[in-house]
Amino acid sequence: MISTLLTLIGALFSVAGKLFDFLYARQMIDAGKTAQQVEDLKVAVDNAHAALIAKASIDADIAANGSRVPNDDPFLRD
């Protein structure tokens, strides 16, 4: 009777251990996905920042040397 009870308790602890291992592995996978998303967002922000710097540089060049830029663009908006 006692050995059967100890066997059942051991099996329950074994199942609980495997469940905790599974949950830990799942948490690590989710953390990896989150880290990848953060890295992707950093790259997107860096690209947007570079585009804004390039636009500001072009705008400054046009403001300083506006006569050099041809204004006969048929797609130019009024």
Secondary structure as UniProt FT lines:
FT   HELIX           2..64
FT   HELIX           66..68
FT   TURN            74..75
//
